[in-house]
Structure formats: C-alpha cells, structure tokens
Amino acid sequence: MSTLSVSDALFDASVMLRRNFTHIARTPVTIFNAALMPVVMMLIFVYVFGDAFDVGENYIDYAVPGMLMLAISYGLSGTAVSVSSDMTKGVINRFKVMDVSRGAVLTGHVVASILTNVVAITAVLGVGFALGFRSPATALHWLGAIGVMVATAFAAAWLTVALGMAAKTPEAAGMSVVPLIMLPFVSSAIVPAEKMGPGVRQFAQYQPFTPIIESLRGFLAGTPSGGYTAAALAWCAGFAVVGYLWSRATFSKRA
C-alpha cells in the first residue's frame, strides 16, 4: 500500500468520525444513554440500594468499577442503530460512488463509539469521586485500569458494529445489543457473584464481564490480579477479532 493510499484512508476515517459525531450531537437520546444514564444508575444503586448490599467495604468503592462497565455497555445501542441505518438507507452506496475507503466507514463507527465511552467513563468517575470514591491505586495501576477499559470499549465497539451490520433494520440492530447491555447486571458489577443464588452465581462467575470488572476493580484498589487481567484481555481479544472479521465479511457482502 502506498503512502498516499494510507493518507487517503486516514483522511476518510477522520471524515467518517466527524460525520458520526454530528449524528450523535443531533440525537439527545444517544447522548443520554451513553453519558447520563450510567450516572443515574450509579446514583440509584449507591443511594437507594447501597445500604442493602454487604460487600465488605464502602459500597461506592465497590460499585464504581461495575458502573464504568455499565457506562461502556449503555452507549452500544446508538452505535448499532447508526451502523444499521448506514446499511439499510443507501448511504453506503453513496460512499462507494464517492470512492470512500470501506475500512474508514467501519473505523469511523468504532472510534466514535470509543470516544463516546471515554466521555461516559469520565462522567462516571467524576460523579464517583464526588460521592466519596477513593482509590489507593498508583499511576501504574491507573494505567492498567485505563488499558482494561480501552480494551473493553474497543472489543465492544467492533462486536456492536458487526451486530449492526448483520441486522436487517435499525430497530433490530438496537435490540441485538440488549444482551451486551444486560450482561454487566448479571455479573459482579453490583454485588459479588458468590452472594447470588445457585445457577445465577455460576453464570455470573463465568460470563465475560465478571473477569473484566474484577480486573478493573483490582487495579483501582491497588491490588491487581494477574488471573483476572489475563482472562479479561483474552475475552476482549476474542470479541474484537470476532467482531472485526464478522463486520468486514458482512460489509463486503451487503455493500
């Protein structure tokens, strides 16, 4: 590939990114789901239900890592709907006529999703600190926590783009990501998995979000777990690869 073609692809990706952010800015519901809803959920769990949960520590310190994962998952429906709209409303055909890089279309959605997650994560952390969250983590631990969150956002973005590509309608695309949005609720995000009932406990222990959340919780507590982190990165890598290959295959077939 020539330097010019790389430059063209990067330029196309930046154009697609600006386009996606313009759509997000014009859709208040998307902004609410991505940035404000996780904050609302944290306020509810901390102030309404927090005293009912025995987690062996200050509940806000326990809850923040789980709420950060909720912040990532809540914004996924907007990405899926946006991708599906591009596929079903003839927008892709216009891009083909304009000779826009196919990879740029997908990359623009992925980067927009990640940057939206960054806004949501920042909002949750800010409110968490205001509510009393404190972390003894060192700078190195914070880098590890950021790495886990970025890896999760990257993997979730590619899987969401693939689901949006595969959906026949934007409405179906929005529904297709509901399992990804609900999974953190049946994990160790809100209460420890060992305190759940039989069946639900085993599901929570072995589903993808629990090792991701526990890895993040360990970094923020200053006591990282190598086992949880390895499992978290393995899940993220698997989701990212599956999402990337699936979305590229579907894009080539439908575009």
C-alpha positions as CSV (number, residue, x, y, z in Angstrom):
1,M,0.0,0.0,0.0
2,S,1.4,3.4,-0.9
3,T,1.8,6.3,1.5
4,L,-0.8,8.2,-0.4
5,S,-3.4,5.4,0.0
6,V,-2.6,5.3,3.7
7,S,-3.1,9.1,3.9
8,D,-6.4,8.8,2.0
9,A,-7.6,6.1,4.3
10,L,-6.8,8.2,7.4
11,F,-8.5,11.2,5.9
12,D,-11.6,9.2,5.0
13,A,-11.7,7.8,8.6
14,S,-11.5,11.3,10.1
15,V,-14.3,12.4,7.8
16,M,-16.4,9.4,8.9
17,L,-15.6,10.2,12.5
18,R,-16.8,13.8,12.2
19,R,-19.9,12.6,10.5
20,N,-20.7,10.1,13.3
21,F,-20.2,12.8,16.0
22,T,-22.5,15.1,14.1
23,H,-25.2,12.5,14.2
24,I,-24.6,11.8,17.9
25,A,-24.9,15.6,18.7
26,R,-28.2,15.7,16.9
27,T,-29.6,12.7,18.9
28,P,-30.1,13.7,22.5
29,V,-31.3,10.2,23.5
30,T,-28.0,8.7,22.3
31,I,-26.0,11.2,24.5
32,F,-28.3,10.5,27.4
33,N,-27.9,6.7,27.1
34,A,-24.1,6.9,26.7
35,A,-23.2,9.5,29.3
36,L,-26.0,10.4,31.6
37,M,-27.8,7.0,32.1
38,P,-24.7,5.3,33.8
39,V,-24.5,8.3,36.2
40,V,-28.2,7.9,37.0
41,M,-27.8,4.2,37.6
42,M,-24.9,4.8,39.9
43,L,-26.8,7.3,42.0
44,I,-29.7,4.8,42.3
45,F,-27.6,1.9,43.3
46,V,-25.4,3.9,45.8
47,Y,-28.2,6.0,47.4
48,V,-31.2,3.7,47.1
49,F,-29.8,0.2,47.3
50,G,-26.3,0.7,48.6
51,D,-27.0,0.0,52.3
52,A,-28.7,-3.2,51.4
53,F,-25.6,-4.8,49.9
54,D,-22.9,-6.3,52.1
55,V,-19.8,-6.1,50.1
56,G,-17.2,-5.9,52.9
57,E,-16.2,-2.3,52.0
58,N,-17.6,1.1,51.3
59,Y,-20.2,0.4,48.6
60,I,-19.2,3.3,46.4
61,D,-15.6,1.9,46.2
62,Y,-17.1,-1.5,45.2
63,A,-19.6,-0.1,42.7
64,V,-17.5,2.3,40.6
65,P,-15.7,-0.4,38.6
66,G,-19.0,-2.0,37.7
67,M,-20.6,1.3,36.8
68,L,-17.7,2.0,34.5
69,M,-18.5,-1.2,32.6
70,L,-22.2,-0.1,32.5
71,A,-21.0,3.2,31.1
72,I,-19.3,1.3,28.2
73,S,-22.3,-1.0,27.5
74,Y,-25.0,1.6,27.7
75,G,-23.9,3.5,24.6
76,L,-23.7,0.5,22.4
77,S,-27.3,0.6,21.1
78,G,-26.7,4.0,19.5
79,T,-23.7,2.6,17.6
80,A,-25.6,-0.4,16.4
81,V,-28.5,1.7,15.2
82,S,-26.2,4.1,13.4
83,V,-24.4,1.3,11.6
84,S,-27.6,-0.4,10.6
85,S,-29.0,2.9,9.3
86,D,-26.0,3.3,7.0
87,M,-26.5,-0.2,5.7
88,T,-30.3,0.0,5.1
89,K,-30.8,3.6,3.8
90,G,-28.4,3.6,0.9
91,V,-25.7,5.6,2.5
92,I,-23.0,3.0,1.8
93,N,-23.8,3.1,-2.0
94,R,-23.2,6.9,-2.0
95,F,-19.9,6.3,-0.3
96,K,-19.0,3.8,-2.9
97,V,-19.7,6.3,-5.7
98,M,-17.5,8.8,-3.8
99,D,-14.7,6.2,-3.6
100,V,-14.6,6.4,0.2
101,S,-12.4,3.7,1.8
102,R,-14.6,0.8,3.1
103,G,-12.4,0.4,6.1
104,A,-13.0,4.1,7.0
105,V,-16.7,3.6,7.3
106,L,-16.2,0.8,9.9
107,T,-13.3,2.5,11.7
108,G,-15.3,5.8,12.0
109,H,-18.1,4.0,13.9
110,V,-15.6,2.1,16.1
111,V,-13.6,5.3,17.0
112,A,-16.8,7.3,17.6
113,S,-18.1,4.5,20.0
114,I,-14.8,4.5,21.9
115,L,-14.7,8.3,22.3
116,T,-18.3,8.3,23.4
117,N,-17.3,5.7,26.0
118,V,-14.5,8.0,27.2
119,V,-17.0,10.8,27.8
120,A,-19.2,8.4,29.8
121,I,-16.3,6.9,31.8
122,T,-15.1,10.4,32.7
123,A,-18.6,11.4,33.8
124,V,-19.0,8.2,36.0
125,L,-15.5,8.7,37.6
126,G,-16.2,12.4,38.3
127,V,-19.5,11.6,40.0
128,G,-17.9,8.7,41.8
129,F,-15.3,10.9,43.3
130,A,-17.9,13.4,44.3
131,L,-19.9,10.6,46.1
132,G,-16.8,9.6,48.0
133,F,-15.0,7.1,45.8
134,R,-11.3,6.9,46.7
135,S,-8.6,4.8,45.1
136,P,-5.2,3.9,46.5
137,A,-4.0,2.9,43.1
138,T,-0.6,4.1,41.9
139,A,-0.1,5.8,38.5
140,L,0.9,2.4,37.1
141,H,-2.3,0.8,38.4
142,W,-4.3,3.6,36.8
143,L,-2.6,2.9,33.5
144,G,-3.6,-0.7,33.9
145,A,-7.2,0.2,34.7
146,I,-7.3,2.5,31.6
147,G,-5.9,-0.2,29.5
148,V,-8.6,-2.6,30.6
149,M,-11.3,0.0,29.9
150,V,-9.9,0.8,26.5
151,A,-9.6,-2.8,25.5
152,T,-13.2,-3.5,26.6
153,A,-14.5,-0.4,24.7
154,F,-12.6,-1.4,21.6
155,A,-13.8,-5.0,21.7
156,A,-17.4,-4.0,22.4
157,A,-17.3,-1.4,19.6
158,W,-16.3,-4.0,17.0
159,L,-18.8,-6.5,18.2
160,T,-21.5,-3.9,18.1
161,V,-20.6,-2.8,14.6
162,A,-20.8,-6.4,13.5
163,L,-24.3,-6.7,15.1
164,G,-25.4,-3.5,13.4
165,M,-24.1,-4.7,10.1
166,A,-26.0,-8.0,10.4
167,A,-29.3,-6.5,11.5
168,K,-32.0,-6.1,8.8
169,T,-33.4,-2.9,10.3
170,P,-32.2,-0.2,12.7
171,E,-34.8,-1.3,15.2
172,A,-33.5,-4.9,15.1
173,A,-30.0,-3.5,15.5
174,G,-31.0,-1.7,18.7
175,M,-32.4,-4.9,20.1
176,S,-29.4,-7.1,19.1
177,V,-27.1,-5.4,21.6
178,V,-29.5,-5.8,24.5
179,P,-27.6,-8.9,25.8
180,L,-24.4,-6.8,25.9
181,I,-26.2,-4.1,27.8
182,M,-27.7,-6.6,30.3
183,L,-24.7,-8.8,30.9
184,P,-23.0,-6.4,33.4
185,F,-26.1,-6.5,35.6
186,V,-25.7,-10.3,35.9
187,S,-22.0,-10.1,36.9
188,S,-20.0,-8.9,39.9
189,A,-20.7,-5.3,38.9
190,I,-23.4,-4.6,41.6
191,V,-22.9,-7.4,44.2
192,P,-20.2,-10.1,44.5
193,A,-21.1,-13.2,42.4
194,E,-20.7,-15.5,45.4
195,K,-23.6,-13.8,47.1
196,M,-26.0,-14.7,44.3
197,G,-28.3,-17.7,44.2
198,P,-27.4,-21.1,42.6
199,G,-27.4,-21.0,38.8
200,V,-27.2,-17.2,38.6
201,R,-24.0,-17.4,40.7
202,Q,-22.3,-19.8,38.3
203,F,-23.4,-17.7,35.3
204,A,-22.1,-14.5,36.8
205,Q,-18.7,-16.2,37.7
206,Y,-18.1,-17.5,34.2
207,Q,-19.5,-14.8,31.9
208,P,-17.2,-12.3,30.2
209,F,-17.9,-9.1,32.2
210,T,-17.0,-10.5,35.6
211,P,-13.3,-11.0,35.0
212,I,-13.2,-7.7,33.2
213,I,-14.8,-5.9,36.2
214,E,-12.7,-7.8,38.7
215,S,-9.6,-6.9,36.8
216,L,-10.6,-3.3,36.8
217,R,-11.6,-3.4,40.5
218,G,-8.2,-4.9,41.4
219,F,-6.3,-2.1,39.5
220,L,-8.4,0.6,41.2
221,A,-7.9,-1.0,44.6
222,G,-4.2,-1.1,44.1
223,T,-4.2,-4.9,44.2
224,P,-4.3,-6.1,40.6
225,S,-5.0,-9.8,39.8
226,G,-2.9,-11.4,37.1
227,G,-5.5,-14.1,36.6
228,Y,-8.5,-11.8,36.2
229,T,-6.5,-9.5,33.9
230,A,-5.4,-12.3,31.6
231,A,-9.0,-13.6,31.4
232,A,-10.3,-10.0,30.7
233,L,-7.8,-9.4,27.9
234,A,-8.5,-12.8,26.4
235,W,-12.2,-12.1,26.3
236,C,-11.6,-8.6,24.8
237,A,-9.2,-10.0,22.2
238,G,-11.7,-12.7,21.2
239,F,-14.6,-10.3,21.0
240,A,-12.5,-7.8,19.0
241,V,-11.4,-10.4,16.5
242,V,-14.8,-11.9,16.0
243,G,-16.4,-8.5,15.7
244,Y,-13.8,-7.3,13.2
245,L,-13.9,-10.4,10.9
246,W,-17.7,-10.6,11.1
247,S,-18.2,-6.9,10.3
248,R,-15.8,-6.9,7.4
249,A,-17.4,-10.0,5.9
250,T,-20.9,-8.6,6.3
251,F,-19.8,-5.3,4.9
252,S,-18.3,-6.9,1.8
253,K,-21.4,-9.0,1.3
254,R,-24.0,-6.3,1.8
255,A,-22.2,-3.2,0.4
